[in-house]
């Protein structure tokens, strides 16, 4: 007996395809795919920033412990292995100048980046940013092969790289914020924000492979990687759930091809992403369904101004807190390998590998901070507790952290978690919360600007930290750690008003309505 199945109507060629047969992929697929892509993109951003901290210990070394090649020209026995201009006694000041060329340009550019990000398609914005970041990262490495010894060259390349790297953070946070509601935003973004630490780890490992043989490749390989992810961004990023431009392009292309083959087009029209109740459950917490259903109309609202974003309750406090939190985090990012090499006497590759433990701890800290803040509803309180605990841990790491290998590993993991936890929470879940604050009355075009203000203010601290470390480190590493502990305490104090409001809310006091 032959059974006729209606499930494959095109098998005998009797039926022609219609547009309904090209049903769109479920929104949850786009949500997961966007999360993966933005994770990959910002991993590559941090991957390309990390090599300079690894290469520092190669540009200036203790040449007296090395065997000088007999055929090497020159008479200076103390600096024969160093790379000019970092071969002089002021090498720490020069390293600080190179770091700050990047970080100051990054801090200044970040305030404008969010404004552009609200008005330019995010896919194009990220693509251009990653391609240019790859170019300038490679140019720094080419200094090795072109035998360039000018501090102005390296400072200029780093400054330009800092400017173009500001395209990354506001854009990826806006993409993720467009796809996820507030319900589990802290946990989801805590996991997602591990891209920062993953990028630092990969950047350290890649740079460490080449640092002792040809340090120029420590920059060129990460530069090629970030440029390649820029190409992926151009072809595959779906920047929001309402206007899925990539999906529309693919569906239209396939439909056109099938129409050309079969000579028929179904006039049936359907929106590619329905605003159904199932979508609302996927993208938002229970109290947000109305805002989701009206979102197509909101897309046409005017983008928020810079001053308007500053007036959102909580933006100023978290921005200033991030200034000091990021000061600590970026001081470790740029100076930890050199500190380990100088104090624990590791070679450049070993010091770079050991410094990745700080970022491993940062991954755990970011996830824990997001999960705890979701469960308690206290973003500010979670940050404050971790900052309070970080201060004594930094003191202990400086005094006992190098006594044994096990102590070093343990202290790096703990310090990484406590330092990067608040930083991760503020730059992700807090920024997304404030960018969709109730005082905006449904205006969906504030997320990128708010994110840029918070991270831009934090980037001022990121510039100050390595600069101060370069100035203070000649007087002793103890003074550098006292500076970091002071910054942690100030970051905690700046959140005191918000912590007080959260505690009152837990005690049953209804907060005053603002905005």
Secondary structure, DSSP 8 states (H G I E B T S, - for coil): -----TT-TTTTS-S---GGGS----HHHHHHHHHHHHHHHHHHHHHHHHHHHHHHHHHS--GGGS---TT---S-SSSTTS-TTTTSTTHHHHHHHHHHHHHHHHHHHHHHHHHHHTTS-HHHHHHHHHHHHHHHHHHHHHHHHTT---HHHHHHHHHHHHHHHHHHHHHHHHHHHHH--STTHHHHHHHHTTHHHHHHHHHHHHHHHHTTT-TTHHHHHHHHHHHHHHHHHHHH----SS--HHHHHHHHHHHHHHHHHH---------SS---HHHHHHHS-GGGHHHHHTHHHHTTS----HHHHHTSTTHHHHHHHHHHHHHHHHHHHHHHHHHHHHHS---HHHHHHHHHHHHHHHHHHHHHHHHHHHHH--HHHHHHHHHHHHHHHHHHHHHHTTSSHHHHHHHHHHHHHHHHHHHHHIIIIIHHHHHT-GGGTT--S-HHHHHHHHHHHHHHHHHHHHHHHHHHGGG-HHHHHHHHHHHHHHHHHTTHHHHHHHHHHHTT-------
